Amino acid sequence: MITFDDRGLLTAVVQDVHTKEVLMVAHMNREALKRTIAGPHVWFYSRSRKSLWEKGSTSGDYLNVVDLKLDCDGDALLVMAEPAGAACHTGRISCFHKAVEANDETSNRIGPGILFELVDIIHQRAVEMPEGSYTAKQLAAGPSRIAQKVIEEAGETGLAAATGATDEVASEMADLIYNCVTLLESIGVPIEDVWEELARRRR
């Protein structure tokens, strides 16, 4: 009842069996599906390399198969898996971490989307470490220095609020958020861990 496309491929959506978060989307051919069914890890077919690949074989971030479900048309597969690490090649838990907002340029720069943009930019700076970048300089200084900046900015934010300097609070808070995200990047803690902790606390 499985329907492969004209290239012999099947779309596979991977979901965390515990959190229900969608982790990634890739493709399987018959052999990749066969190996995935056999377990214990998820296999895919790379369209660019034209070869089979076992997720995690080089990074150690395996996807352990728990259950497989076909959609009603039989042309898409839902893989319920237990991740042994980050599913995304960027080091994030999920490949779906970029917010999509309205096409209007102003709308794209206002709202929660700017936070996701900030996370991506700081991660890019960490990977490329471009010369002249303030963020790269901060990251090179190490977590201890960045932690000091977090403490400093938290104090300035609290002071601005306590003294009634409300016109300064947004600016100080922006500095605090920037340094908090930079600190997470410097110690290798994905921001998704923060989202998960907030969700856990939600009542």
Accessible surface in RSA format (square Angstrom, percent):
REM  Atomic radii and reference values for relative SASA: ProtOr
REM  Chains: A
REM  Algorithm: Lee & Richards
REM  Probe-radius: 1.40
REM  Slices: 20
REM RES _ NUM      All-atoms   Total-Side   Main-Chain    Non-polar    All polar
REM                ABS   REL    ABS   REL    ABS   REL    ABS   REL    ABS   REL
RES MET A   1   210.22 108.9 154.51 102.3  55.71 132.6 129.91 110.5  80.30 106.4
RES ILE A   2    65.09  37.0  42.67  31.8  22.42  54.0  42.67  30.7  22.42  60.8
RES THR A   3    73.76  52.5  68.88  69.8   4.88  11.6  51.77  69.5  21.99  33.2
RES PHE A   4    29.69  14.9   9.70   6.0  19.99  52.0   9.74   5.9  19.95  57.1
RES ASP A   5    58.58  41.0  39.99  39.8  18.59  44.0  41.81  98.4  16.76  16.7
RES ASP A   6   146.29 102.5  97.64  97.2  48.65 115.0  53.92 126.9  92.37  92.1
RES ARG A   7   146.75  61.6 115.00  58.6  31.75  75.6  70.17  95.9  76.58  46.4
RES GLY A   8    27.64  34.1   0.00   N/A  27.64  34.1  24.67  67.7   2.97   6.7
RES LEU A   9     9.21   5.1   6.32   4.5   2.89   7.3   6.46   4.5   2.75   7.4
RES LEU A  10     1.62   0.9   0.00   0.0   1.62   4.1   1.62   1.1   0.00   0.0
RES THR A  11    50.20  35.7  47.71  48.4   2.49   5.9  22.94  30.8  27.26  41.2
RES ALA A  12     0.00   0.0   0.00   0.0   0.00   0.0   0.00   0.0   0.00   0.0
RES VAL A  13    41.80  27.5  41.80  37.8   0.00   0.0  41.80  36.3   0.00   0.0
RES VAL A  14     0.00   0.0   0.00   0.0   0.00   0.0   0.00   0.0   0.00   0.0
RES GLN A  15    32.23  18.0  32.23  23.6   0.00   0.0   0.05   0.1  32.19  24.4
RES ASP A  16    11.18   7.8  11.18  11.1   0.00   0.0   0.00   0.0  11.18  11.1
RES VAL A  17    30.48  20.1  25.19  22.8   5.29  12.7  25.19  21.9   5.29  14.3
RES HIS A  18   124.00  67.8  96.04  66.8  27.96  71.5  78.34  80.7  45.66  53.1
RES THR A  19    74.01  52.6  44.27  44.9  29.74  70.9  50.86  68.3  23.15  35.0
RES LYS A  20   115.15  56.2 104.71  64.2  10.44  24.9  79.34  71.4  35.82  38.2
RES GLU A  21    55.48  31.8  46.98  35.5   8.50  20.2  33.06  63.9  22.42  18.3
RES VAL A  22    58.61  38.6  54.08  49.0   4.53  10.9  54.08  47.0   4.53  12.3
RES LEU A  23     0.51   0.3   0.51   0.4   0.00   0.0   0.51   0.4   0.00   0.0
RES MET A  24    13.67   7.1  13.67   9.0   0.00   0.0  13.67  11.6   0.00   0.0
RES VAL A  25    69.64  45.8  42.68  38.6  26.96  65.0  42.68  37.1  26.96  73.1
RES ALA A  26    13.73  12.6   9.38  14.5   4.35   9.9  13.73  19.3   0.00   0.0
RES HIS A  27    28.11  15.4  27.17  18.9   0.94   2.4  12.62  13.0  15.49  18.0
RES MET A  28     0.00   0.0   0.00   0.0   0.00   0.0   0.00   0.0   0.00   0.0
RES ASN A  29    32.64  22.5  32.64  31.5   0.00   0.0  10.03  24.1  22.61  21.9
RES ARG A  30   165.47  69.5 159.78  81.5   5.69  13.5  64.58  88.3 100.90  61.1
RES GLU A  31    65.57  37.6  61.46  46.5   4.10   9.8  26.88  52.0  38.68  31.6
RES ALA A  32     0.00   0.0   0.00   0.0   0.00   0.0   0.00   0.0   0.00   0.0
RES LEU A  33    11.72   6.5  11.72   8.4   0.00   0.0  11.72   8.2   0.00   0.0
RES LYS A  34   138.72  67.7 133.34  81.8   5.38  12.8  82.50  74.3  56.23  59.9
RES ARG A  35    89.15  37.4  85.51  43.6   3.64   8.7  22.69  31.0  66.46  40.3
RES THR A  36     0.02   0.0   0.00   0.0   0.02   0.1   0.00   0.0   0.02   0.0
RES ILE A  37   113.21  64.4  89.13  66.4  24.08  58.0  90.39  65.1  22.82  61.9
RES ALA A  38    85.63  78.7  44.92  69.3  40.71  92.6  55.89  78.7  29.74  78.8
RES GLY A  39    26.25  32.4   0.00   N/A  26.25  32.4   7.73  21.2  18.52  41.5
RES PRO A  40    95.10  69.3  86.97  79.3   8.12  29.5  94.15  77.7   0.95   5.9
RES HIS A  41    35.63  19.5  35.28  24.5   0.35   0.9  22.30  23.0  13.33  15.5
RES VAL A  42     0.00   0.0   0.00   0.0   0.00   0.0   0.00   0.0   0.00   0.0
RES TRP A  43    49.95  20.0  49.95  24.2   0.00   0.0  41.09  21.9   8.86  14.4
RES PHE A  44     0.01   0.0   0.01   0.0   0.00   0.0   0.01   0.0   0.00   0.0
RES TYR A  45    48.75  22.8  44.78  25.5   3.97  10.3  23.42  17.6  25.33  31.2
RES SER A  46    10.85   9.2   5.94   7.9   4.91  11.3   7.05  15.0   3.81   5.3
RES ARG A  47   120.33  50.5 106.94  54.5  13.40  31.9  27.65  37.8  92.69  56.2
RES SER A  48   102.63  86.7  64.50  86.1  38.13  87.8  58.62 124.8  44.01  61.7
RES ARG A  49   148.99  62.6 122.18  62.3  26.81  63.8  67.60  92.4  81.39  49.3
RES LYS A  50   153.51  74.9 132.54  81.3  20.96  49.9  94.62  85.2  58.89  62.7
RES SER A  51    45.98  38.9  41.13  54.9   4.85  11.2  37.67  80.2   8.31  11.6
RES LEU A  52    51.63  28.8  30.18  21.6  21.44  53.9  30.18  21.2  21.44  57.7
RES TRP A  53    66.83  26.8  62.29  30.2   4.53  10.6  64.05  34.2   2.77   4.5
RES GLU A  54    37.18  21.3  33.93  25.7   3.25   7.7   1.73   3.3  35.46  28.9
RES LYS A  55    18.70   9.1  18.70  11.5   0.00   0.0   9.47   8.5   9.23   9.8
RES GLY A  56     5.87   7.2   0.00   N/A   5.87   7.2   0.27   0.7   5.61  12.6
RES SER A  57    63.52  53.7  35.86  47.9  27.67  63.7  20.37  43.4  43.16  60.5
RES THR A  58   140.56 100.0 101.96 103.4  38.60  92.0  78.52 105.5  62.04  93.8
RES SER A  59    74.10  62.6  36.40  48.6  37.70  86.8  43.52  92.7  30.59  42.8
RES GLY A  60    38.81  47.9   0.00   N/A  38.81  47.9  25.16  69.0  13.65  30.6
RES ASP A  61    38.87  27.2  37.92  37.7   0.95   2.2   0.11   0.3  38.75  38.7
RES TYR A  62    62.32  29.1  61.97  35.3   0.35   0.9  30.27  22.7  32.05  39.5
RES LEU A  63     0.91   0.5   0.91   0.6   0.00   0.0   0.91   0.6   0.00   0.0
RES ASN A  64    44.75  30.9  44.75  43.2   0.00   0.0  15.57  37.5  29.18  28.2
RES VAL A  65    38.87  25.6  14.74  13.3  24.13  58.1  14.74  12.8  24.13  65.5
RES VAL A  66    81.29  53.5  49.61  44.9  31.68  76.3  53.67  46.6  27.62  74.9
RES ASP A  67    58.94  41.3  54.66  54.4   4.28  10.1  17.04  40.1  41.91  41.8
RES LEU A  68    46.45  25.9  24.45  17.5  22.00  55.3  24.67  17.3  21.79  58.6
RES LYS A  69   109.93  53.6 104.11  63.9   5.82  13.9  67.49  60.7  42.44  45.2
RES LEU A  70    70.35  39.2  38.84  27.8  31.51  79.2  39.52  27.8  30.84  83.0
RES ASP A  71    60.23  42.2  42.38  42.2  17.86  42.2  37.43  88.1  22.80  22.7
RES CYS A  72   132.55 100.3  83.69  93.3  48.86 114.8  53.02 134.3  79.53  85.8
RES ASP A  73    99.58  69.8  78.34  78.0  21.24  50.2  19.78  46.6  79.80  79.6
RES GLY A  74     4.95   6.1   0.00   N/A   4.95   6.1   4.60  12.6   0.35   0.8
RES ASP A  75    67.34  47.2  58.98  58.7   8.36  19.8  16.25  38.2  51.09  50.9
RES ALA A  76    28.16  25.9  27.40  42.3   0.76   1.7  27.63  38.9   0.53   1.4
RES LEU A  77     6.71   3.7   5.24   3.8   1.47   3.7   6.44   4.5   0.28   0.7
RES LEU A  78    55.70  31.0  54.17  38.8   1.53   3.8  54.32  38.1   1.38   3.7
RES VAL A  79     0.00   0.0   0.00   0.0   0.00   0.0   0.00   0.0   0.00   0.0
RES MET A  80    16.94   8.8  16.94  11.2   0.00   0.0  15.83  13.5   1.11   1.5
RES ALA A  81     0.00   0.0   0.00   0.0   0.00   0.0   0.00   0.0   0.00   0.0
RES GLU A  82    76.01  43.6  76.01  57.5   0.00   0.0  14.76  28.6  61.24  50.0
RES PRO A  83    31.92  23.3  13.66  12.4  18.27  66.4  13.66  11.3  18.27 113.5
RES ALA A  84    61.47  56.5  23.19  35.8  38.28  87.1  34.95  49.2  26.52  70.3
RES GLY A  85    32.08  39.6   0.00   N/A  32.08  39.6  24.48  67.2   7.59  17.0
RES ALA A  86    19.32  17.8  11.92  18.4   7.41  16.9  13.45  18.9   5.87  15.6
RES ALA A  87     2.69   2.5   0.00   0.0   2.69   6.1   0.44   0.6   2.24   5.9
RES CYS A  88     8.34   6.3   3.68   4.1   4.66  10.9   0.09   0.2   8.24   8.9
RES HIS A  89   177.68  97.1 134.80  93.7  42.88 109.7 112.09 115.5  65.59  76.3
RES THR A  90    37.04  26.3  24.55  24.9  12.49  29.8  30.44  40.9   6.59  10.0
RES GLY A  91    45.39  56.0   0.00   N/A  45.39  56.0  30.67  84.2  14.72  33.0
RES ARG A  92    15.55   6.5  15.55   7.9   0.00   0.0   8.50  11.6   7.05   4.3
RES ILE A  93    30.11  17.1  29.71  22.1   0.40   1.0  29.71  21.4   0.40   1.1
RES SER A  94     0.97   0.8   0.97   1.3   0.00   0.0   0.67   1.4   0.31   0.4
RES CYS A  95    49.10  37.1  33.38  37.2  15.72  36.9  17.20  43.6  31.90  34.4
RES PHE A  96   121.52  60.8  95.22  59.0  26.30  68.4 101.32  61.4  20.20  57.8
RES HIS A  97    23.08  12.6  14.21   9.9   8.86  22.7  19.63  20.2   3.45   4.0
RES LYS A  98   148.26  72.3 126.28  77.5  21.98  52.3  70.05  63.0  78.22  83.3
RES ALA A  99    50.29  46.2  15.82  24.4  34.46  78.4  25.35  35.7  24.94  66.1
RES VAL A 100   143.12  94.2 109.98  99.6  33.14  79.8 113.11  98.3  30.01  81.4
RES GLU A 101    55.57  31.9  30.73  23.2  24.84  59.2  32.92  63.7  22.65  18.5
RES ALA A 102    58.02  53.3  39.29  60.6  18.74  42.6  51.79  72.9   6.23  16.5
RES ASN A 103   149.92 103.4 124.89 120.7  25.03  60.3  35.15  84.6 114.78 110.9
RES ASP A 104    81.80  57.3  68.74  68.4  13.06  30.9  32.27  76.0  49.53  49.4
RES GLU A 105   133.55  76.7 128.03  96.9   5.51  13.1  48.93  94.6  84.62  69.1
RES THR A 106    84.36  60.0  79.70  80.8   4.66  11.1  50.31  67.6  34.05  51.5
RES SER A 107    43.51  36.8  36.71  49.0   6.80  15.7  16.53  35.2  26.98  37.8
RES ASN A 108    61.63  42.5  53.53  51.7   8.10  19.5  19.25  46.3  42.38  41.0
RES ARG A 109   142.29  59.7 130.28  66.4  12.01  28.6  34.73  47.5 107.56  65.2
RES ILE A 110   116.71  66.4 107.98  80.4   8.73  21.0 110.29  79.4   6.42  17.4
RES GLY A 111    31.88  39.3   0.00   N/A  31.88  39.3  24.57  67.4   7.30  16.4
RES PRO A 112   104.90  76.5  95.02  86.6   9.88  35.9 104.10  85.9   0.80   5.0
RES GLY A 113     9.84  12.1   0.00   N/A   9.84  12.1   4.11  11.3   5.72  12.8
RES ILE A 114    68.85  39.2  68.70  51.2   0.15   0.4  68.70  49.5   0.15   0.4
RES LEU A 115    48.04  26.8  46.04  32.9   2.00   5.0  48.04  33.7   0.00   0.0
RES PHE A 116    56.85  28.4  56.04  34.7   0.80   2.1  56.27  34.1   0.58   1.7
RES GLU A 117    67.09  38.5  61.13  46.2   5.96  14.2  31.62  61.2  35.47  29.0
RES LEU A 118    42.77  23.8  40.90  29.3   1.87   4.7  42.64  29.9   0.13   0.3
RES VAL A 119    13.38   8.8  12.61  11.4   0.77   1.9  12.61  11.0   0.77   2.1
RES ASP A 120    33.44  23.4  28.58  28.5   4.85  11.5  20.61  48.5  12.83  12.8
RES ILE A 121    63.90  36.4  63.40  47.2   0.49   1.2  63.90  46.0   0.00   0.0
RES ILE A 122     1.39   0.8   1.39   1.0   0.00   0.0   1.39   1.0   0.00   0.0
RES HIS A 123    38.64  21.1  38.64  26.9   0.00   0.0  29.84  30.8   8.79  10.2
RES GLN A 124    82.33  46.0  79.40  58.0   2.94   7.0  19.85  42.2  62.48  47.4
RES ARG A 125    70.85  29.7  70.85  36.1   0.00   0.0   1.49   2.0  69.36  42.0
RES ALA A 126    32.34  29.7  14.63  22.6  17.71  40.3  15.29  21.5  17.05  45.2
RES VAL A 127   105.70  69.6  74.95  67.9  30.75  74.1  81.28  70.6  24.42  66.2
RES GLU A 128   103.07  59.2  74.63  56.5  28.43  67.7  33.42  64.6  69.65  56.9
RES MET A 129    82.88  42.9  64.04  42.4  18.84  44.9  60.66  51.6  22.21  29.4
RES PRO A 130    47.87  34.9  36.44  33.2  11.43  41.6  45.56  37.6   2.31  14.4
RES GLU A 131   181.44 104.2 143.11 108.3  38.33  91.3  64.94 125.6 116.50  95.1
RES GLY A 132    82.51 101.7   0.00   N/A  82.51 101.7  41.91 115.0  40.60  90.9
RES SER A 133    21.65  18.3   8.05  10.7  13.60  31.3  15.87  33.8   5.78   8.1
RES TYR A 134   120.22  56.1 110.37  62.8   9.85  25.6 100.18  75.3  20.04  24.7
RES THR A 135    15.54  11.1  14.83  15.0   0.71   1.7   0.14   0.2  15.40  23.3
RES ALA A 136     6.31   5.8   5.81   9.0   0.51   1.2   6.12   8.6   0.19   0.5
RES LYS A 137   149.28  72.8 140.82  86.4   8.46  20.1  89.60  80.6  59.68  63.6
RES GLN A 138    11.61   6.5  11.61   8.5   0.00   0.0   0.00   0.0  11.61   8.8
RES LEU A 139    22.82  12.7   8.88   6.4  13.94  35.0   8.94   6.3  13.88  37.3
RES ALA A 140    76.70  70.5  38.87  60.0  37.84  86.1  47.57  67.0  29.14  77.2
RES ALA A 141    58.49  53.8  21.56  33.3  36.93  84.0  33.88  47.7  24.61  65.2
RES GLY A 142    15.18  18.7   0.00   N/A  15.18  18.7  15.18  41.7   0.00   0.0
RES PRO A 143    58.15  42.4  57.78  52.7   0.36   1.3  58.01  47.9   0.13   0.8
RES SER A 144    87.00  73.5  77.84 103.9   9.16  21.1  43.67  93.0  43.33  60.7
RES ARG A 145   101.14  42.5  98.71  50.3   2.43   5.8  29.51  40.3  71.63  43.4
RES ILE A 146     0.00   0.0   0.00   0.0   0.00   0.0   0.00   0.0   0.00   0.0
RES ALA A 147    33.71  31.0  33.02  51.0   0.69   1.6  33.31  46.9   0.40   1.1
RES GLN A 148   101.54  56.8  96.51  70.5   5.04  12.0  31.17  66.3  70.37  53.4
RES LYS A 149    28.17  13.7  28.17  17.3   0.00   0.0   2.24   2.0  25.92  27.6
RES VAL A 150    26.38  17.4  26.38  23.9   0.00   0.0  26.38  22.9   0.00   0.0
RES ILE A 151   127.54  72.6 121.47  90.5   6.07  14.6 123.75  89.1   3.79  10.3
RES GLU A 152    75.89  43.6  64.10  48.5  11.79  28.1  34.64  67.0  41.25  33.7
RES GLU A 153    11.21   6.4  11.21   8.5   0.00   0.0   0.00   0.0  11.21   9.2
RES ALA A 154    44.50  40.9  35.43  54.7   9.07  20.6  36.13  50.9   8.36  22.1
RES GLY A 155    43.71  53.9   0.00   N/A  43.71  53.9  38.69 106.2   5.02  11.2
RES GLU A 156    69.53  39.9  65.55  49.6   3.98   9.5  27.97  54.1  41.56  33.9
RES THR A 157    10.91   7.8  10.91  11.1   0.00   0.0  10.91  14.6   0.00   0.0
RES GLY A 158    38.42  47.4   0.00   N/A  38.42  47.4  34.87  95.7   3.56   8.0
RES LEU A 159   115.62  64.4 110.26  78.9   5.36  13.5 113.56  79.8   2.06   5.5
RES ALA A 160     5.65   5.2   1.93   3.0   3.73   8.5   5.32   7.5   0.33   0.9
RES ALA A 161    58.79  54.1  39.22  60.5  19.57  44.5  40.89  57.6  17.90  47.4
RES ALA A 162    89.42  82.2  45.98  70.9  43.44  98.8  57.98  81.6  31.44  83.3
RES THR A 163    93.79  66.7  56.03  56.8  37.76  90.0  58.80  79.0  34.99  52.9
RES GLY A 164    51.10  63.0   0.00   N/A  51.10  63.0  28.41  78.0  22.69  50.8
RES ALA A 165    25.89  23.8  18.55  28.6   7.34  16.7  25.89  36.5   0.00   0.0
RES THR A 166   106.80  76.0  92.90  94.2  13.90  33.1  63.44  85.2  43.36  65.6
RES ASP A 167   126.08  88.3  90.12  89.7  35.97  85.0  52.06 122.5  74.02  73.8
RES GLU A 168    86.76  49.8  85.14  64.4   1.62   3.9  24.97  48.3  61.79  50.4
RES VAL A 169    35.84  23.6  35.84  32.5   0.00   0.0  35.84  31.1   0.00   0.0
RES ALA A 170    77.85  71.6  65.05 100.4  12.80  29.1  71.67 100.9   6.18  16.4
RES SER A 171    68.74  58.1  58.97  78.7   9.77  22.5  35.25  75.1  33.49  46.9
RES GLU A 172    34.06  19.6  34.06  25.8   0.00   0.0   1.07   2.1  32.99  26.9
RES MET A 173    78.69  40.8  78.69  52.1   0.00   0.0  67.08  57.0  11.61  15.4
RES ALA A 174    57.87  53.2  48.02  74.1   9.85  22.4  53.60  75.5   4.27  11.3
RES ASP A 175    59.07  41.4  58.70  58.4   0.37   0.9   4.40  10.4  54.67  54.5
RES LEU A 176    30.16  16.8  30.16  21.6   0.00   0.0  30.16  21.2   0.00   0.0
RES ILE A 177    74.29  42.3  73.33  54.6   0.97   2.3  74.29  53.5   0.00   0.0
RES TYR A 178    41.30  19.3  41.30  23.5   0.00   0.0  41.18  30.9   0.11   0.1
RES ASN A 179     4.37   3.0   4.37   4.2   0.00   0.0   0.00   0.0   4.37   4.2
RES CYS A 180    48.50  36.7  46.49  51.9   2.00   4.7  20.66  52.3  27.84  30.0
RES VAL A 181     9.64   6.3   9.15   8.3   0.49   1.2   9.15   8.0   0.49   1.3
RES THR A 182     0.09   0.1   0.09   0.1   0.00   0.0   0.09   0.1   0.00   0.0
RES LEU A 183    38.76  21.6  38.76  27.7   0.00   0.0  38.76  27.2   0.00   0.0
RES LEU A 184    34.49  19.2  34.49  24.7   0.00   0.0  34.49  24.2   0.00   0.0
RES GLU A 185    46.57  26.7  31.93  24.2  14.63  34.8   7.15  13.8  39.42  32.2
RES SER A 186    32.18  27.2   1.82   2.4  30.36  69.9   8.08  17.2  24.10  33.8
RES ILE A 187    90.60  51.6  58.50  43.6  32.10  77.4  66.92  48.2  23.68  64.3
RES GLY A 188    61.99  76.4   0.00   N/A  61.99  76.4  36.04  98.9  25.95  58.1
RES VAL A 189    51.76  34.1  47.10  42.6   4.66  11.2  48.36  42.0   3.40   9.2
RES PRO A 190    36.94  26.9  24.92  22.7  12.03  43.7  36.37  30.0   0.58   3.6
RES ILE A 191    16.56   9.4  12.02   9.0   4.54  10.9  12.02   8.7   4.54  12.3
RES GLU A 192    11.32   6.5  11.32   8.6   0.00   0.0   9.25  17.9   2.07   1.7
RES ASP A 193    58.72  41.1  51.78  51.5   6.94  16.4  19.39  45.6  39.34  39.2
RES VAL A 194    54.22  35.7  51.13  46.3   3.08   7.4  54.22  47.1   0.00   0.0
RES TRP A 195    80.58  32.3  75.45  36.5   5.13  12.0  75.48  40.2   5.10   8.3
RES GLU A 196    71.01  40.8  63.12  47.8   7.89  18.8  34.17  66.1  36.84  30.1
RES GLU A 197    58.05  33.3  55.63  42.1   2.41   5.7  31.54  61.0  26.51  21.6
RES LEU A 198    99.88  55.6  93.33  66.8   6.55  16.5  93.66  65.8   6.22  16.7
RES ALA A 199    47.94  44.1  34.96  54.0  12.97  29.5  37.26  52.5  10.67  28.3
RES ARG A 200   158.20  66.4 136.58  69.6  21.62  51.5  76.17 104.1  82.03  49.7
RES ARG A 201   145.15  60.9 133.41  68.0  11.74  28.0  39.50  54.0 105.65  64.0
RES ARG A 202   182.66  76.7 158.79  80.9  23.87  56.8  66.15  90.4 116.51  70.6
RES ARG A 203   236.44  99.3 164.61  83.9  71.83 171.0 118.74 162.3 117.70  71.3
END  Absolute sums over single chains surface
CHAIN  1 A    12271.1       9650.7       2620.4       7194.5       5076.6
END  Absolute sums over all chains
TOTAL         12271.1       9650.7       2620.4       7194.5       5076.6
